[in-house]
Amino acid sequence: MSEPIVFIHGLFHMLGGLHPEPCFAPRTVLTPDLPGFGRNRDVRDVSVPAAAEHVREAILSAGFERAHIAGHSVGGAVAVLLANRYPKLVLSFINIEGNFTLKDAFWSGKLARMDPAEADALIESYRADPAGWLARNGIEPTPERTALAFEGLTAQPTSTVQAMARSVVAITEQPGYLDQVRQILDRGTPIHLVAGERSRTGWDVPDFVLARAASMTVQPRVGHLMMLENAPEFFRIVAGLLPKDD
């Protein structure tokens, strides 16, 4: 039986409304709601470390001992902690514009510094006008994308978004964070890099990661929210990075 692929979402749960299963069949696909998100929105411990533990439990609860991990944005930082803490659990790590440095986490840093009322007002403005939010991010707001964006923007309270933003800043500003990435590579765990064509230049990937990555794939004509812009192509790319047989 093939080992599962586990998608770890970012600050907004933009994977919740998508249905990647047909692209990966017969491989199992897991898209857990991180603590504070979706069905777990009432969980109090909202942080990158707590999210890593939650993903581990989701894999084990599904009956698997190993998995391929695909982490998007903040989910990339969650995947780094998971792979470093539980090296036998993670067969490969597909980093989808995941946070490597504070430069990557610039929006998280901005949000982390806001007071709660200011952060809530900002994110409520996104929820009130998801089509406008997409357009400002360079994405054509088709009805399907607008519906997916609204679902992703409302899948978690602002308190969750701000808590995760503060946590990812605290994690990525530590000098030892990139050492964890080196340790994952040193153990031989493949790290695949996936970026959007429009957002690749803004992704601060360290030189040592670029030099040692198993692959680098740029999805054409999309930006950071590539799964919203062209989900079929996004999932095709991820599926193509997985081994045919585990």
C-alpha positions in Angstrom: 0.0 0.0 0.0 1.3 3.4 -0.9 2.1 5.8 1.9 -0.2 8.9 2.2 0.4 12.4 1.1 -0.4 14.9 3.8 -1.1 18.6 2.9 -0.4 21.2 5.6 -2.2 24.4 5.0 -1.0 28.0 5.7 -2.3 30.9 7.7 -5.6 30.6 5.8 -7.0 27.2 5.2 -7.0 27.4 1.4 -6.9 23.7 0.9 -10.2 22.9 2.7 -12.5 23.4 -0.3 -10.4 21.5 -2.7 -10.7 17.8 -3.6 -7.3 16.4 -4.5 -8.1 12.7 -4.0 -8.6 11.8 -7.7 -5.2 13.2 -8.6 -3.5 10.8 -6.1 -5.6 7.7 -6.2 -5.1 5.0 -4.9 -2.8 6.9 -2.5 -4.5 8.2 0.6 -4.7 12.0 0.9 -4.9 13.7 4.3 -5.7 17.4 4.7 -5.9 17.9 8.5 -7.3 21.0 10.0 -4.5 22.4 12.1 -5.3 23.5 15.8 -7.5 26.6 15.7 -8.7 25.9 12.1 -11.8 24.4 10.6 -13.2 21.6 12.8 -10.5 22.3 15.4 -11.1 26.1 15.7 -11.9 25.8 19.4 -8.4 24.3 20.3 -6.5 26.7 22.6 -2.9 25.7 21.8 -2.4 27.4 18.4 1.3 27.4 17.4 3.6 25.9 14.9 4.9 23.2 17.3 1.3 22.2 18.3 0.5 22.0 14.6 3.4 19.6 14.0 2.2 17.4 16.8 -1.3 17.5 15.4 -0.2 16.4 11.9 1.7 13.5 13.5 -1.4 12.4 15.3 -3.5 12.7 12.2 -1.1 10.4 10.3 -1.0 7.8 13.1 -4.7 7.9 13.6 -5.2 7.2 9.9 -3.3 4.0 10.4 0.0 5.0 8.9 3.5 5.1 10.3 5.1 7.2 7.5 4.0 9.8 5.0 5.0 12.3 2.4 4.4 15.8 3.6 3.5 18.9 1.5 3.6 22.1 3.4 2.4 25.4 2.0 3.6 28.8 3.4 3.4 28.6 7.2 2.7 24.9 6.6 6.2 24.6 5.4 7.5 25.7 8.8 5.2 23.1 10.4 6.7 20.5 8.1 10.2 21.4 9.1 9.5 20.8 12.8 7.6 17.6 12.0 10.4 16.2 9.9 13.1 17.2 12.4 11.3 15.8 15.4 10.1 12.6 13.7 12.5 11.7 10.9 11.2 8.2 10.5 7.7 9.5 9.9 8.5 11.8 7.0 9.5 10.0 3.7 9.8 13.3 1.7 9.0 16.9 2.2 7.4 19.0 -0.6 8.0 22.6 0.4 5.4 24.9 -1.4 6.8 28.4 -0.8 7.2 27.5 2.8 8.7 29.9 5.3 12.5 29.6 5.5 13.3 33.1 6.9 11.7 36.2 8.4 11.8 37.6 4.9 9.4 34.9 3.8 7.2 35.5 6.9 6.9 39.3 6.2 3.1 39.2 6.2 3.1 37.1 9.3 5.4 39.6 10.9 3.1 42.5 10.0 0.1 40.7 11.4 2.0 39.6 14.5 2.7 43.2 15.5 -0.9 44.4 15.2 -3.2 44.7 18.2 -6.2 42.2 18.0 -8.7 44.8 17.0 -6.5 46.0 14.1 -5.9 42.5 12.9 -9.5 41.6 13.1 -10.6 44.7 11.1 -8.0 43.8 8.4 -9.0 40.2 8.0 -12.8 41.0 8.2 -12.2 43.3 5.2 -10.9 40.3 3.3 -13.9 38.2 4.3 -16.3 40.9 3.3 -14.8 41.2 -0.2 -13.1 37.9 -1.2 -13.2 38.9 -4.8 -11.4 42.1 -4.1 -8.9 40.3 -2.0 -8.1 37.9 -4.9 -7.8 40.8 -7.3 -5.3 42.6 -5.1 -3.3 39.4 -5.0 -3.2 39.4 -8.8 -5.8 36.6 -9.1 -8.8 36.8 -11.4 -11.8 36.5 -9.1 -13.9 33.9 -10.9 -17.0 32.7 -9.0 -15.3 29.4 -8.2 -12.1 31.1 -6.9 -14.1 33.6 -5.0 -16.1 30.9 -3.3 -12.9 29.0 -2.4 -11.3 32.2 -1.1 -14.3 32.9 1.1 -14.2 29.4 2.5 -10.5 29.7 3.2 -10.8 33.1 4.8 -13.6 32.1 7.1 -12.2 28.7 8.1 -10.5 30.2 11.2 -11.0 33.1 13.6 -8.6 36.1 13.4 -7.2 35.0 16.8 -5.9 31.8 15.2 -4.4 33.6 12.3 -2.6 36.0 14.6 -1.4 33.3 16.9 0.1 31.3 14.1 1.7 34.4 12.6 3.4 35.2 15.9 4.5 31.6 16.3 6.0 31.3 12.8 7.9 34.6 13.4 9.3 33.2 16.7 10.3 30.0 15.0 11.9 31.3 11.9 13.8 34.1 13.7 15.8 31.5 15.7 19.3 30.9 14.3 18.8 27.2 14.8 15.8 27.0 12.5 17.8 26.6 9.3 20.0 24.1 11.1 16.9 22.0 11.4 16.5 22.2 7.6 20.2 21.1 7.2 19.6 18.2 9.5 16.7 17.0 7.4 18.8 17.1 4.3 21.8 15.5 6.0 19.5 12.5 6.9 18.7 12.1 3.3 15.1 13.1 3.4 14.2 14.5 -0.1 13.1 18.1 -0.1 11.2 19.2 -3.2 10.6 22.9 -3.8 7.5 24.2 -5.5 6.8 27.9 -6.3 4.5 30.0 -8.4 5.9 31.8 -11.4 4.8 35.2 -10.2 5.9 34.7 -6.6 9.2 32.7 -7.0 11.4 35.8 -6.9 10.0 36.7 -3.5 10.6 33.3 -2.0 13.8 33.5 0.2 15.2 30.0 -0.3 18.7 29.7 1.2 21.4 28.8 -1.2 22.2 25.5 0.6 18.6 24.4 0.2 18.6 25.2 -3.5 21.9 23.3 -4.0 20.7 20.2 -2.2 17.0 20.1 -3.0 15.8 17.0 -4.8 13.9 19.2 -7.3 12.7 22.7 -8.0 9.4 23.2 -9.9 7.8 26.5 -10.9 4.1 26.4 -11.7 3.4 28.7 -14.6 1.2 31.7 -14.5 0.3 31.6 -10.8 1.5 33.2 -7.6 1.7 32.1 -3.9 -2.0 30.9 -3.8 -1.4 28.5 -6.7 -3.9 26.0 -5.4 -6.6 28.6 -5.9 -5.5 29.7 -9.3 -5.1 26.3 -10.9 -5.7 23.4 -8.6 -5.6 20.6 -11.2 -2.1 21.7 -12.3 -1.0 22.2 -8.7 -2.0 18.8 -7.7 -0.5 17.3 -10.8 2.8 18.8 -10.0 2.7 17.5 -6.4 1.6 14.0 -7.5 4.5 13.9 -10.0 7.0 14.4 -7.1 5.9 11.3 -5.3 7.5 7.9 -6.0 5.4 5.5 -8.0 5.8 2.8 -5.3 6.9 3.4 -1.7 
